[in-house]
Amino acid sequence: MWTYEHSVETTATAPSVWNLWADVERWPDWNSEIEKIEIDGPFAVGTRISMTPPGEDPIPLLIAEAVEDELFVDEARFGGLLLRTLHRVDPAGQGRIRVTYRMEITGTGADEAGPEIGPGITADWPDTMAALTRLAEAAETAGADEADEADEAAR
């Protein structure tokens, strides 16, 4: 088995991050390694996603787990390999959350293939996660501004 994990902390809330995850068509807004993406149903367990990295063939993903505002797991199979990516949000204290991505590569030949393919797949995670949390924070700021404007208009 091969694993890699990366975490970032943010002032965004879990629902703001979840909303970005659940809006699959917008993933390219914060993940530059996606040229095209399609989802064949709701953002829920059992739904399939087709994700195309720039210049590559589509990668079929399956949502294997999904708990709103907490986590989702996608899986991709390549021959005897299973690439499982966990996306999780945890409280980090003092109005912050921790966003964690963890990849696990298991199956036939994972000990050899994991170190060969894993680092290339996960190399962009720090940038991707920074962009994700910036968008989540911005969405909250925009939402707060809209709420303030609505309060002012109601007065």
Stockholm file with secondary structure:
# STOCKHOLM 1.0

chainA/1-155         MWTYEHSVETTATAPSVWNLWADVERWPDWNSEIEKIEIDGPFAVGTRISMTPPGEDPIPLLIAEAVEDELFVDEARFGGLLLRTLHRVDPAGQGRIRVTYRMEITGTGADEAGPEIGPGITADWPDTMAALTRLAEAAETAGADEADEADEAAR
#=GR chainA/1-155 SS CEEEEEEEEESSCHHHHHHHHHCGGGHHHHCTTCSEEEESSSSSTTCEEEEECTTSCCEEEEEEEEETTTEEEEEEEETTEEEEEEEEEEEEETTEEEEEEEEEEEETTHHHHHHHHHHHHHTTHHHHHHHHHHHHHHHHHHHHHHHHHHHHHHC
#=GC SS_cons         CEEEEEEEEESSCHHHHHHHHHCGGGHHHHCTTCSEEEESSSSSTTCEEEEECTTSCCEEEEEEEEETTTEEEEEEEETTEEEEEEEEEEEEETTEEEEEEEEEEEETTHHHHHHHHHHHHHTTHHHHHHHHHHHHHHHHHHHHHHHHHHHHHHC
//
